[in-house]
Amino acid sequence: MKTIGIVLIIIGIVMVFVNQVGFTHKEKVVDLGSVEVSKDKKENIAWPLYTGVIIAVVGVGVTVAGSRQSGKNS
């Protein structure tokens, strides 16, 4: 449980500093039997700043809850 929390914290921090991810994929424009025309299309996925903050806070909560559970089991 603590590992999942730490991963969420790291992902949240990265999402705060990197606000979007871009990628390129091929899109088929014309397909005439053996002749095919395609073009590269650039896409961006963006998210607001508070999304990373929320994920990091959830990660802290999961980490704290995991450490409390392991403390009760000891």
Beta strands, then each sheet from edge to edge (+ up, - down):
strand 1: 20-32
strand 2: 35-46
sheet 1: 1+ 2-
end
